[in-house]
């Protein structure tokens, strides 16, 4: 795995902010599915509809996404792509989508004060415009889910009811919520402390990784609390506890 010491990479735009991105397959799974399940197929349908506007061909949106017409397809896909491009190589691997059971601390170059390997965090400088675009995706899908629930109740004359499950925007909401929640975690003092530690040049002491000081590790612990809450948005409290226990 590449060293955790690296300068923050920018996703583009004039107004930027530093975010700490975890090298964690659980969150990366949601990050990539936001692209694969929502942004890319929605953009493909949107683009095809524009090209075939004068032809009698009906291009269907992915199931449920026809109910989010306020989604700005090209802007949102470009925003995700710029953030993805800004990530370090270790986070751009598609293997995260296929194996979420891998140990995130394996081959880690980030260590606690006692030498225990930690799940790596990467400071990434992202454009505020790109974050706003992804927040727009979340807002559009939330509104779509409220207007078109995935469970449809049909009441019969005798007072009984049928409940039918249909594809709806709510099917994608958890994935998008968790993706955006982590990307928009506030850049507070803990983020500043960890970003400085992760980008500092420690080559003079011959280190091949980053061993956090007690002060830096306390910041890591506090950030991990916020990270677990964000990365497990919408999940059961037990799932949040399991996620947090790995950090």
C-alpha positions in Angstrom: 0.0 0.0 0.0 1.3 3.5 -0.8 2.6 5.5 2.2 0.0 7.5 4.0 2.2 10.6 3.8 1.0 12.5 0.7 -0.1 15.9 -0.2 -3.8 16.5 -0.4 -5.1 16.2 -3.9 -7.7 18.6 -5.3 -10.9 17.6 -7.0 -11.2 21.0 -8.8 -13.0 24.2 -8.3 -11.9 27.5 -6.8 -13.4 27.1 -3.3 -12.0 24.0 -1.7 -12.0 22.1 1.6 -10.0 19.2 3.0 -11.9 16.0 3.8 -10.5 12.9 5.5 -11.5 9.9 3.4 -11.2 6.4 5.0 -9.5 3.5 3.2 -12.4 1.4 4.3 -14.1 -1.1 1.9 -17.5 -0.7 3.7 -17.7 3.0 2.8 -16.0 2.7 -0.5 -18.7 0.2 -1.5 -21.4 2.9 -1.1 -19.2 5.5 -2.8 -18.8 3.4 -5.9 -22.5 2.2 -5.9 -23.5 5.9 -5.9 -21.9 6.0 -9.3 -22.8 2.6 -10.6 -26.4 2.4 -9.5 -27.4 6.0 -9.7 -25.2 8.6 -11.4 -23.9 6.6 -14.4 -27.1 4.9 -15.5 -29.2 8.0 -14.9 -26.8 10.1 -17.0 -26.8 7.4 -19.7 -30.6 7.5 -19.9 -30.7 11.3 -19.8 -28.1 11.6 -22.5 -29.9 9.0 -24.7 -33.2 10.8 -24.3 -31.6 14.1 -25.5 -30.1 12.4 -28.5 -33.3 10.7 -29.5 -35.6 13.5 -28.8 -36.9 13.6 -32.4 -37.2 9.8 -32.7 -40.1 7.7 -31.5 -37.9 5.7 -29.1 -38.7 5.6 -25.4 -35.6 5.3 -23.3 -36.3 4.2 -19.7 -34.5 5.5 -16.7 -33.2 2.9 -14.2 -36.0 1.5 -12.0 -37.2 4.1 -9.6 -35.0 6.9 -10.9 -37.6 8.2 -13.3 -39.1 9.8 -10.2 -36.1 12.1 -9.6 -36.4 14.5 -12.6 -34.6 17.4 -10.7 -31.4 15.5 -10.8 -28.8 17.4 -12.9 -27.3 14.4 -14.6 -24.0 15.8 -16.1 -23.2 18.1 -13.3 -23.6 15.4 -10.6 -21.7 12.7 -12.6 -18.8 15.1 -13.2 -18.7 16.1 -9.5 -18.4 12.4 -8.5 -15.8 11.8 -11.1 -13.6 14.7 -10.0 -13.8 13.6 -6.4 -12.9 10.0 -7.5 -10.0 11.3 -9.5 -8.7 13.2 -6.4 -8.6 10.1 -4.3 -5.2 8.3 -3.8 -4.6 5.2 -5.9 -5.4 2.9 -2.9 -9.0 4.2 -2.8 -9.6 4.1 -6.6 -9.5 0.3 -6.8 -12.7 -1.3 -7.9 -11.9 -4.3 -5.7 -13.6 -2.5 -2.8 -17.0 -3.1 -4.5 -16.4 -6.9 -4.7 -14.8 -7.6 -1.3 -16.1 -5.6 1.7 -14.8 -8.2 4.1 -11.1 -7.4 3.6 -9.2 -6.2 6.6 -8.8 -2.4 6.2 -5.6 -2.4 8.4 -3.8 -4.9 6.3 -0.5 -3.4 5.0 -1.5 -0.1 6.6 1.3 2.5 7.1 -0.7 4.3 9.8 -0.1 3.3 13.4 -1.4 4.1 16.9 1.1 5.2 19.5 1.5 1.6 20.7 2.3 0.4 17.1 -1.1 -1.1 16.3 -2.0 -0.6 12.6 -4.9 1.7 12.0 -7.3 2.0 9.1 -5.7 4.7 6.9 -7.2 8.1 6.4 -6.4 10.2 3.4 -6.7 14.0 3.3 -8.2 15.0 0.0 -8.9 18.6 -1.1 -12.3 18.7 -2.8 -14.2 21.5 -4.4 -17.2 22.9 -2.5 -19.1 22.9 -5.8 -18.6 19.2 -6.1 -19.9 18.5 -2.6 -22.9 20.7 -3.3 -23.7 18.8 -6.4 -23.7 15.5 -4.5 -25.8 17.0 -1.8 -28.2 17.9 -4.6 -28.4 14.2 -5.6 -29.3 13.3 -2.0 -32.0 16.0 -1.9 -33.5 15.0 -5.2 -33.6 11.3 -4.2 -35.1 12.1 -0.8 -37.8 14.1 -2.4 -38.5 11.4 -4.9 -38.7 8.8 -2.2 -41.2 10.9 -0.3 -43.4 11.3 -3.3 -43.0 7.8 -4.6 -42.6 5.3 -1.8 -41.3 1.8 -2.5 -44.3 0.2 -0.7 -47.7 0.8 -2.3 -50.8 0.0 -0.3 -54.0 -0.9 -2.2 -57.1 -1.1 -0.1 -59.9 -3.4 -1.1 -63.7 -2.9 -0.7 -63.8 -5.4 2.1 -61.4 -3.5 4.2 -58.3 -5.7 3.5 -55.2 -4.3 1.8 -52.5 -5.5 -0.5 -48.9 -4.2 0.0 -46.8 -4.2 -3.1 -43.1 -3.5 -3.3 -42.1 -1.4 -6.3 -38.8 0.1 -7.5 -38.5 3.6 -6.1 -35.9 6.3 -5.3 -35.8 5.0 -1.7 -34.0 1.9 -2.9 -31.0 4.1 -3.5 -31.3 6.5 -0.6 -29.2 4.7 1.9 -26.2 4.3 -0.4 -26.3 8.0 -1.3 -26.9 9.1 2.3 -23.8 7.2 3.5 -21.7 8.5 0.6 -22.5 12.1 1.1 -22.5 12.0 4.9 -18.8 11.0 4.9 -17.8 13.4 2.2 -19.4 16.3 4.0 -18.1 15.6 7.5 -17.0 19.0 8.9 -13.3 19.9 8.6 -12.8 20.6 12.3 -9.7 20.8 14.5 -9.3 17.0 14.5 -9.2 17.0 10.7 -6.6 19.7 10.7 -4.5 17.7 13.3 -4.7 14.5 11.3 -4.1 16.1 7.9 -0.9 17.7 9.3 0.3 14.4 10.7 -0.5 12.5 7.5 1.2 15.0 5.2 4.2 15.8 7.3 7.7 14.9 6.0 9.0 12.4 8.6 11.7 11.0 6.4 14.4 12.4 8.7 13.7 9.8 11.4 13.8 6.9 8.9 10.1 6.1 9.3 8.3 4.0 6.7 4.9 5.0 8.0 3.1 7.4 10.3 3.0 6.6 14.0 0.5 9.0 15.6 1.4 10.8 18.8 -1.0 10.5 21.8 -2.4 13.9 20.8 -2.9 12.9 17.2 -4.4 9.5 18.2 -6.9 11.3 20.4 -8.0 13.3 17.3 -8.2 10.0 15.3 -10.5 8.5 17.9 -12.8 11.5 17.9 -12.9 11.6 14.2 -13.6 7.8 14.1 -16.7 8.5 16.3 -18.0 11.0 13.7 -17.0 8.7 10.8 -18.9 5.7 12.2 -22.1 7.8 12.6 -21.8 9.1 9.0 -20.7 5.9 7.2 -23.5 3.9 8.9 -26.3 6.5 8.3 -29.6 4.6 8.2 -28.1 1.4 9.5 -28.9 -0.3 12.9 -26.9 0.9 15.9 -25.2 -2.5 16.1 -23.8 -2.0 12.6 -22.4 1.4 13.6 -20.8 -0.2 16.7 -19.2 -2.9 14.5 -17.9 -0.3 12.1 -16.5 1.9 14.9 -14.8 -1.1 16.7 -12.4 -1.5 13.8 -10.9 2.0 14.2 
